[in-house]
Amino acid sequence: MIFKIKPVEDKLAQSAYDKGMKELNEFWGINWIVSTPSIIVVEDRKQMDQLLGKKTESWLVGYAFGSKGIRGVAVLDFKNINDESIQKFDEVGYTALIKHELCHLFYNSVSQGVTGPNWLCEGLSIYLSGQTRLKVWKIPEKFDGFLESSWGNLKKAYGEGGFVVELLVNKFGKEKMIQLVKTLPKAREFGEKFKEIYGFELNYEEINKLYLEN
C-alpha cells in the first residue's frame, strides 16, 4: 500500500499534542524539541486497516510507531472516532488518548527501546494521560493479573497497570518510577531491580497491601 502524506490543520489534535509534549517533558525531565513525534490523523477504520496492513479490532483507536528516526502517533479523526470504534470519546478523552500514545514514545526513549514490562509501559501511559482519573478503566477491587499480562493479552495491563503506577508514584514519587524505567536496558531480573528501588518484592500480596493502606 502506498500513501501520500500532507500537513493538515486540526486544532484539537494540535492542542492535545502541544499540551501532552509539554507535560511529558516535565514529568520525564526531558527537553524533547528536536526530531519530535508527528501526529497522523487517520480518517476512518478502513484507512487504519490499510496503514497497519491488517483488519484491526474495533477497540483500536490509535498507536505509537517508530523507535528511531521517524516517530509518531496515529489516531482516528475525532469527527469519526465514535462511529469507527466501540470506544466513545469527548474532547477530554481524545486529548488523553493522544497523550497516552505520546507517552509510549517517551517510555521507549527513556528505556532505550525496551518495551516491557507490559503493565509498566501501558500503566505509565494510562496514568500520565489522566485516564485513571477519567475512569476509562474501572478501579479494580484488587490486583490479580497485571504481572502475567503479555502483548497477546493486555486486558490486565490496561485494567490494572495504570492504577499500580498511580499507587507507586503517589506513595514513592516520580523519581523512583523514572529510575526504574531507566534501568530496564541493564536489568537482568526486573523483580530484583524493582525490590532494590522500592524496598519490597513485586507481587500481588505486597501491591494489594499497599493499595489497602492508601
HELIX and SHEET records of a PDB file:
HELIX    1   1 LYS A   11  TRP A   28  1                                  18    
HELIX    2   2 ARG A   45  LEU A   52  1                                   8    
HELIX    3   3 PHE A   78  GLU A   84  1                                   7    
HELIX    4   4 GLU A   91  VAL A  110  1                                  20    
HELIX    5   5 ASN A  118  LEU A  128  1                                  11    
HELIX    6   6 PHE A  146  GLU A  148  5                                   3    
HELIX    7   7 LYS A  155  PHE A  172  1                                  18    
HELIX    8   8 LYS A  174  LYS A  182  1                                   9    
HELIX    9   9 PHE A  190  TYR A  198  1                                   9    
HELIX   10  10 TYR A  204  GLU A  213  1                                  10    
SHEET    1   A 3 SER A  38  VAL A  42  0                                        
SHEET    2   A 3 GLY A  72  LEU A  76  1                                        
SHEET    3   A 3 GLY A  62  PHE A  65 -1                                        
END                                                                             
